[in-house]
């Protein structure tokens, strides 16, 4: 992997090609390019770039502080990382856009999301960046003549109220969007149906169509599944999904959590079928 843009000639249906992005920018339909790299917790970190600037001035991608790959869940810098710390002066890395991952986000007007590859200033891949770590494992499988395909199931719990409202209460006793076990139920509260509809459409339009979405066994619990796919694409889809869930939930004045056990008796899993 060099410091040049990664080109994919045949993107997945629903994704935007670089040529199409140029037309959308010229037509003033897109004004922002969000260049992102997953952190160690699967959260998208990055910058919002002016779309004209992205196309004309930053073909190799923006620079970001390398500490985005060396923090705790609250974004506090941690000691003990070879990549970055006070011993390195908290230098930068570059995020090279993967042009096979340009996605239009219907929940953020005028915006596309592009996943990127973290590289050192000399163009070497950052080995601990999640996308590169995954690719290194796929290369190790290929040595043995093996290829992997991955199907993902994502579970999370959805609560009533905005994050600010829950924060004021100290996140004590949040109220699930549905009060009962609605596992596989097709009779659901209107707020939940509206959220399902918007999440389904957002992922479909962003080139990450789901296989199914359903209520799970705990109050307010939801499960989303996708068809089997290439591991890197599957993981890109999952990070997009988490981003979309949080933004769409906020638009509905709801708050999601992907915690494994947010309440006693409630367990959410991320199931990987390989």
N, C-alpha and C positions, 0 to 999 in steps of 0.2 A: 504494500500500500504506500503510495507516494503522497506528496502534498497536493496532488491535483484532484479535481472533482471526479468522483466516481460516477461513471456513466452506465446506465442500463438502457438498452435500445428498445426493449419491449416491456413497458411497465404494466403492472396489473390493471385490468379494467377498473375505471373509477379514479385512478391516479392521473396526475397532470404531467404531461411532458414539458420539457424546457421550452419548446417552441410554443406550446399552448399557453404556458405561463407568460411568455412575452406578449402574446396577443391579449391576454387578460389584463396585463399591466397597462398596455397601450390603450385598451378600452376602458381603463379606470375601474375595472371590476375588482382588481386586486391591488392593494397598496402596501401590504405588509407581508414579509417572508419571515416566518419564525423558524430559525435554525436551532435544532435541539440535539442534545446527546443525553442518553439515559444515565442517571447517576447510579450509585451502588444499591439504591433501593427502588430502582425502576421508575423514578420520577424524571420527567423531562426538564432539563435545565438548558438555558441558552439565551438567545437574544432575539428581539424583534427588529428586523432590518427593514429599512425603506426598500420597497420592491425595485425601484429604478437603481438604487445603489447596489443592491444584491446582484442584479443582472449586469451592471456596467463596471463596478469597482471591486467586487469581492468574489471573483470566480473561485478562489481557493478556500473561501469560508472565513468566518470571523475568529478572532482570538478571544479566549476566555481564560479566567484564572483557573489553574489546575486544581485548586482546592475543591472544586465542585465534585471531584472524585475522591475526596478524603475528608468527609464531614460526618457528623452524626445526624440523626433524624431532624434535629433542630437547626442544622446548618452551622454548627460549631466546628471550627477546624480541629482536627485530632492529631496527636503526636503518633510517631511510629510508622509513618508512611514513607517509603523510599521515593515515591513520585514527587511529593511536595511537602513543604513544611518550612519552618524558620531556617533550616539548614540550606534551603534552596532559594529563600527570599520570596516564596510563593509566586513563582513565575507563571507564565502563560502556556497554554497549549492552543492548538488550532483545531477547529471543528470543520472538517471538509464535507460539504453537502453531498449526500448520496442522491443523485438526480433521479434515481428510480423510485424515490419515496416522497415525491411532491404530492401533498394532499390538500384539497380545499376543505376548510372547516366551516360548515354552515352555521355553527354556533358562535363563531367569531367573525363578524362581517369583514369582507375585504382581506381575509388572511389565508395563507397557505402554511402548512407545516412541512418541514424537510428534516428528516433524520440525518445525522452526520456521523462521521468517523473521527474520533479524537486522535491527533497526531502530534508528535514533538515538533519543535521548530525546524528540525532537519528533515521532517517528513516521515520519520519512523512511527509506526503505529504505537499508541499507548497501550501496553499489554494488559493493564488492569481495567481498561474501559470495557464495560459489559459487552458491547457488540464485538469487540476484538477478542475478548475472552471466549465468547461463543464460537467465533470463527476458528479460533485455534483448536478447539475441541472437534469441530467438524473436519478440520484438516487431519487431525489424529485418527478419526474414524476412517477417512478416505484412504489412509495408508493401508488399512486392512480391507479395503474394497467395500466399505459400508457407507451408506447414506442414511441420514435421519429425516423423519417427517414428524411434525409435532401438532397435536390437537390440544387446545387450551380450554379449560373451564375456569371462569373467574367468578368468585362469590364475594359479595359485599353486602353491607347492611345500610339501609337508607332511613334517615330520621327526619321528623318534621322540624321545621325551623332552620334559619340560616346559621352558618358557622358562628357569626358574631353573637347571635342569641344563645347558642349552646355554650359559647365561651363565657358569657356573662353568668351562666348558671354553674360554671365550673365543670361542665360536661357531666353533671350528675343527673341520673335518671332520665336520659333522653327518651323521647316518645317515638317508637318506630312508625313508619308511614302506614303500616298495616298492623293491627293489634293482635292478630292471631296467626296460627300456623296456616299458611295459605299454599302449602307445597302443591305444585301443579294446578292450583286453582285458576280457573278462567273467569271467575267472578271476583273482580279486584276493585279497590277504591279508585274513583276517577283520577285522583292525583297520581296514582301509580300507573294507570293506563296511559296518561299523558306523558309521563316520564319515559315509559317503554317506547312509545311512538317516536319521541324526539331522539332518543338514544339510537334506536334502530335506524332511523333516517340519517343521522349524523355519521354513523359508521359506514353505512352503505355508500353514501356520497363521497366519503373519504377513501374509498377503495379497500375497506375492511369489513365486508358484509358478514353478518353473523350467521351462524347455523340456527341458533335458537336463543330465546330469552324467556325466563320463567321465574316465578316466585319459588323460594326454597322453604325449608322446614321451620326456620325461626321467624318471629315477627319482623317484618321489614326487610327480610333477606331476599336477595336476587342472585340469580345465576345466569351468566352469559357464556355461550359456547361458540366456537368457530370451527370450520372444517379443517382437516389436516392440511398442513402446508410446510414450506421450507422453514427451518427453525429461526433464521434471522427475521424473515418476514412475519412469522407468527409472534415473535417477541416484540417487533416494532408495532404490530397491531395491538398487543396487550398494553404497551405504554401509551399509545394513542387512546385506547379505551379508558384507561385510568384518567387521562387528561379530560376526555369528553365527559365522563361520568361526573367529575367534580364541577365542570363549568355548567353542564345542563342541569344538574341538581340545584346549583345556586340560582339559576334562572327560574326554577320552580319553587324557590324558597325551601329547599331541602338540603340535607347534609349527609354525604356518604362516608363510610369508613371501611377501609380494606384491612383493618386489624384482624388478626387471627381469632381473638376471643374478646370482643368489645364488651360483652356482658356475661355474667354467670349463666351457663346453659346455652350460650350462642357460640358456635364455632364456624368460621368461614375459611374455606380452603382455596388454594390455587392449584388446580389439578393439571398435571402435564401428562398427556398420553403420547408415548414415543414409540 
